[in-house]
């Protein structure tokens, strides 16, 4: 990893903050951004405030993905080969890529791209798992709320049933059948509550 001047890291941090907010206004909150892109908040913070400069290649590729930048944009900017994060070139000529030949073991010579793909796949996997967990928690929360509502409805039904029995008993008391045997059936006219 090349060493770049502190001023370059500070300029980069300022540009990344601007880029983060350009991506989505919600990302004014750095924590929200870190959560959404599935990156450690501390890494985002450290690069945006130029707190440190010892980021590995795979971390830089992950940051480029998070900020939706072209591969190599951070190195190009820090190395002075680009004036902005989108590759406005300072005399940089992009080479025409040559076809790569895989060796017998199947390894690929372009390890930076492979690392970036790996980071992207990991980020997608973490994001998908987080969304699945979020859905699962919401489903569980909804099921618990429905169960609670059902319990409350059953409780109210029992209460209404008890009140209905009490109303019937009070009507009988008012009609003068207070605990006297019913003339037709011979049973006590009071109802249990």
Steps between C-alpha positions, in 0.01 A plus 500: 500500500641837398536783750309818416530848655267588791353788298389251233324290766329812638380607154383145437306499829322823405409360158372175653273690741360697206459180299322325789240776523465511119410132503207549737400786730448246780873439486568834668501262794827308469367213714200456270732484201731246668200284591352516150824412320589237762838653585649560839415851619855548625648437152262756347580749775876445479520561125261797500687687773844379382561348841720229352638398162586134539208353308556172319417449134187298571376770742558770237313291242217456752492875560485561124200269482335667798543849351413367153833603350693339215754236597835665574349847545636544853855403405485718189383802700748451784785444255419821316400319179142631519356837598177353635359167606359421158829490322527846345845412380827677553674364193387147573443270210290193566667195353295273282453185703651189354325168529621306803600141474417285802761256612427135573412577864237749382652805671439840351780750451277798583492456878381857569184434299457163665538665843246766407256234383554306821434812709189577295368147542564513874324836523200369306493190720509706821238741367272212395542327835425826683187560291385141558553541874316833490205337319506208743494736798214700347304180433563384856398839635178494295421146618555606863273802454227282346530249787474786751195641321337155500571463872344842569195415287450171689533686830242756388266223380517335846437837663196566278372150567532558877334838474217350296441236769503771768249708302271197469527434875429866583193500270366198682566670836313807380211285383481342845660164430784554749622153572154353525438171327361546153135402511516309173831313544547509878863609456675790666471798265839648598773445246860447594738765392 
